[in-house]
Amino acid sequence: MSDISQWLDTCTKQHPKCHIADKTPLPSRVLEIDGSPDHPPKLRLYRTAPNEMGRYICLSYCWGAEGSPVQLKKATLSRFQQHIERKTLPLTFQHAIHVTRQLGVKYLWIDSLCIVQDDSEDWREQCPRMAEIYHNAYITLAASAAPNPQAGLYFTSDDEWDRGREVLSTSGRHAFRTFARTPMTDMNSTGDCEPLFKRAWAYQERMLSPRILYFTRREILWECNEQAACQCLHLRGKGSLKVTLAESTDARDFSFRWTDIVTEYTRRELSHTTDKLPALAGIARRMHSLRANDTYIAGLWRNTLYLDLLWCGKRESELATWQAPSWSWASIKREVNFLINEQKVHGFRSMLSYVTQHCTPLHPTDEGCFGGLQSASLTVKGKLKSAIWNYPGHSLTIGKAHRHGSFFKDTYYWSEPTTKESPLYILHVGDMFSGGHRTESYYLGLRQVDARLQTYERVGLFYERERPSSLERLWQTIEATTITLV
């Protein structure tokens, strides 16, 4: 606990960006831990009063295939408010209670014990509050290495090098034992081997918590708004996107922080594809509070729409059940990247104008369109041109010019060769310039849904290099038109 206490003391006393009030609004329910550190804790579920303030800790963990064997249900609510037998809880929960006591904190929040699991109304009421619950927590404990609640917080590494190797001196006379470990350069370097780091919901918990302790297989890691640290002392620097989010005032800089988050988020796993937007809603709400003059649109932002639209799936995706409009990265299952980065943006010129947007939340009681959606559309004004996709390759024929540009489909299901009667449409999003010359052009690949209503859906992304003069003249003759993307 000495490392944890030192990190926490430094953070609370020396980090202005990590400062939160000594007491914050408590969640609707918390686990109350009573008793002195020398005696077994007394544990019960505590129903807080409206606007009650206090200090509490959150637990972030993997539910696993079976979830927790002990959960808050309608039938156990009254009993849990009287007493919870600590030894009946999964090991991860018991360890979290121990750490909470050691840190001198009275309250602990664990979702499966503080939200009534078989009450849909309670879930609907509590889910939108989870972002604030993690944001207001004194610290979050992340059971990074545990695949389920039974595994616990604490692990001993089975790494061969951690046990040491016998080494002989150059003379061969003396032997000594040396220890080595894989260096950790940033907070994501353990992501491939830690179960919690693979969960999409846990990513939001990490990003929203002002302070977080990761209990990994090798050691305990610390991350806050100003510092990332480890017990091995090798990890240095900020290592966190949370600071850069708060510091981003320029719209383009803000966009890159957001696209970094989306790229990292889409690498993670979701049990239900319909959670794609809800599992990021807390971060989106938090970012909106930093940029109240912007509008969140199904995973994109109005002020940087021309950049946020230029996403590309790492691989073609299978067709998922509808969870987002086709123009949103949330419409596919795969990891996504964005074509315009910080190095390229200063030469980028948008050719697209925002007109309006419409979205219908999945639940009428939801405030705004940050979570699940019933429907969403985006109306824009730009230059639109029909094209023929030279299937199965990547080039398009535009007018009389045969282009060897790169067209990338979003999903497997759309693979029919296009014709003059059923063309692909490309919407000009923007151009990249260097030294006063256009070097690249970017387009959305669209399929017409309704000619009368001028509605289209996205099917892919197209970009080309160094547009020839004949094609340049063709684009100059095209008038911008208003269309709706669905």
Secondary structure in CASP SS format (residue, H / E / C, confidence):
PFRMAT SS
TARGET T0000
AUTHOR 0000-0000-0000
METHOD secondary structure of the structure
MODEL  1
M C 1.00
S H 1.00
D H 1.00
I H 1.00
S H 1.00
Q H 1.00
W H 1.00
L H 1.00
D H 1.00
T H 1.00
C H 1.00
T H 1.00
K H 1.00
Q H 1.00
H C 1.00
P H 1.00
K H 1.00
C H 1.00
H C 1.00
I C 1.00
A C 1.00
D C 1.00
K C 1.00
T E 1.00
P E 1.00
L C 1.00
P C 1.00
S C 1.00
R E 1.00
V E 1.00
L E 1.00
E E 1.00
I E 1.00
D E 1.00
G C 1.00
S C 1.00
P C 1.00
D C 1.00
H C 1.00
P C 1.00
P C 1.00
K E 1.00
L E 1.00
R E 1.00
L E 1.00
Y E 1.00
R E 1.00
T C 1.00
A C 1.00
P C 1.00
N C 1.00
E C 1.00
M E 1.00
G E 1.00
R C 1.00
Y E 1.00
I E 1.00
C E 1.00
L E 1.00
S E 1.00
Y C 1.00
C C 1.00
W C 1.00
G C 1.00
A C 1.00
E C 1.00
G C 1.00
S C 1.00
P C 1.00
V C 1.00
Q C 1.00
L C 1.00
K C 1.00
K C 1.00
A C 1.00
T C 1.00
L H 1.00
S H 1.00
R H 1.00
F H 1.00
Q H 1.00
Q H 1.00
H C 1.00
I C 1.00
E C 1.00
R H 1.00
K H 1.00
T H 1.00
L C 1.00
P C 1.00
L H 1.00
T H 1.00
F H 1.00
Q H 1.00
H H 1.00
A H 1.00
I H 1.00
H H 1.00
V H 1.00
T H 1.00
R H 1.00
Q H 1.00
L C 1.00
G C 1.00
V C 1.00
K C 1.00
Y E 1.00
L E 1.00
W E 1.00
I C 1.00
D H 1.00
S H 1.00
L H 1.00
C H 1.00
I C 1.00
V C 1.00
Q C 1.00
D C 1.00
D C 1.00
S H 1.00
E H 1.00
D H 1.00
W H 1.00
R H 1.00
E H 1.00
Q H 1.00
C H 1.00
P H 1.00
R H 1.00
M H 1.00
A H 1.00
E H 1.00
I H 1.00
Y H 1.00
H H 1.00
N C 1.00
A C 1.00
Y C 1.00
I E 1.00
T E 1.00
L E 1.00
A E 1.00
A C 1.00
S C 1.00
A C 1.00
A C 1.00
P C 1.00
N C 1.00
P C 1.00
Q C 1.00
A C 1.00
G C 1.00
L C 1.00
Y C 1.00
F C 1.00
T C 1.00
S C 1.00
D C 1.00
D C 1.00
E H 1.00
W H 1.00
D H 1.00
R H 1.00
G C 1.00
R E 1.00
E E 1.00
V E 1.00
L E 1.00
S C 1.00
T C 1.00
S C 1.00
G C 1.00
R C 1.00
H C 1.00
A E 1.00
F E 1.00
R E 1.00
T E 1.00
F C 1.00
A C 1.00
R C 1.00
T C 1.00
P C 1.00
M C 1.00
T C 1.00
D C 1.00
M C 1.00
N C 1.00
S C 1.00
T C 1.00
G C 1.00
D C 1.00
C C 1.00
E C 1.00
P H 1.00
L H 1.00
F H 1.00
K H 1.00
R E 1.00
A H 1.00
W H 1.00
A H 1.00
Y H 1.00
Q H 1.00
E H 1.00
R H 1.00
M H 1.00
L H 1.00
S C 1.00
P C 1.00
R E 1.00
I E 1.00
L E 1.00
Y E 1.00
F E 1.00
T C 1.00
R C 1.00
R C 1.00
E C 1.00
I E 1.00
L E 1.00
W E 1.00
E E 1.00
C E 1.00
N C 1.00
E C 1.00
Q C 1.00
A E 1.00
A E 1.00
C E 1.00
Q C 1.00
C C 1.00
L C 1.00
H C 1.00
L C 1.00
R C 1.00
G C 1.00
K C 1.00
G C 1.00
S C 1.00
L H 1.00
K H 1.00
V H 1.00
T H 1.00
L H 1.00
A H 1.00
E H 1.00
S C 1.00
T C 1.00
D C 1.00
A H 1.00
R H 1.00
D H 1.00
F H 1.00
S H 1.00
F H 1.00
R H 1.00
W H 1.00
T H 1.00
D H 1.00
I H 1.00
V H 1.00
T H 1.00
E H 1.00
Y H 1.00
T H 1.00
R C 1.00
R C 1.00
E E 1.00
L C 1.00
S C 1.00
H C 1.00
T H 1.00
T H 1.00
D H 1.00
K C 1.00
L C 1.00
P H 1.00
A H 1.00
L H 1.00
A H 1.00
G H 1.00
I H 1.00
A H 1.00
R H 1.00
R H 1.00
M H 1.00
H H 1.00
S H 1.00
L H 1.00
R C 1.00
A C 1.00
N C 1.00
D C 1.00
T C 1.00
Y E 1.00
I E 1.00
A C 1.00
G C 1.00
L E 1.00
W E 1.00
R H 1.00
N H 1.00
T H 1.00
L H 1.00
Y H 1.00
L H 1.00
D H 1.00
L C 1.00
L C 1.00
W E 1.00
C E 1.00
G E 1.00
K C 1.00
R C 1.00
E C 1.00
S E 1.00
E C 1.00
L C 1.00
A C 1.00
T C 1.00
W C 1.00
Q C 1.00
A C 1.00
P C 1.00
S C 1.00
W C 1.00
S C 1.00
W H 1.00
A H 1.00
S H 1.00
I C 1.00
K C 1.00
R C 1.00
E C 1.00
V E 1.00
N E 1.00
F E 1.00
L C 1.00
I C 1.00
N C 1.00
E C 1.00
Q C 1.00
K C 1.00
V H 1.00
H H 1.00
G H 1.00
F E 1.00
R E 1.00
S E 1.00
M C 1.00
L C 1.00
S E 1.00
Y E 1.00
V E 1.00
T E 1.00
Q E 1.00
H E 1.00
C E 1.00
T E 1.00
P E 1.00
L C 1.00
H C 1.00
P C 1.00
T C 1.00
D C 1.00
E C 1.00
G C 1.00
C C 1.00
F C 1.00
G C 1.00
G C 1.00
L E 1.00
Q E 1.00
S E 1.00
A E 1.00
S E 1.00
L E 1.00
T E 1.00
V E 1.00
K E 1.00
G E 1.00
K C 1.00
L E 1.00
K E 1.00
S E 1.00
A E 1.00
I E 1.00
W E 1.00
N C 1.00
Y C 1.00
P C 1.00
G C 1.00
H C 1.00
S C 1.00
L E 1.00
T E 1.00
I E 1.00
G C 1.00
K C 1.00
A E 1.00
H E 1.00
R E 1.00
H C 1.00
G C 1.00
S E 1.00
F E 1.00
F E 1.00
K E 1.00
D C 1.00
T E 1.00
Y C 1.00
Y C 1.00
W C 1.00
S C 1.00
E C 1.00
P C 1.00
T C 1.00
T C 1.00
K C 1.00
E C 1.00
S C 1.00
P C 1.00
L E 1.00
Y E 1.00
I E 1.00
L E 1.00
H E 1.00
V E 1.00
G E 1.00
D E 1.00
M E 1.00
F E 1.00
S E 1.00
G C 1.00
G C 1.00
H E 1.00
R E 1.00
T E 1.00
E E 1.00
S E 1.00
Y E 1.00
Y E 1.00
L E 1.00
G E 1.00
L E 1.00
R E 1.00
Q E 1.00
V E 1.00
D E 1.00
A C 1.00
R C 1.00
L C 1.00
Q C 1.00
T E 1.00
Y E 1.00
E E 1.00
R E 1.00
V E 1.00
G E 1.00
L E 1.00
F E 1.00
Y E 1.00
E E 1.00
R E 1.00
E C 1.00
R C 1.00
P C 1.00
S H 1.00
S H 1.00
L H 1.00
E H 1.00
R H 1.00
L H 1.00
W H 1.00
Q H 1.00
T C 1.00
I C 1.00
E C 1.00
A C 1.00
T E 1.00
T E 1.00
I E 1.00
T E 1.00
L E 1.00
V C 1.00
END
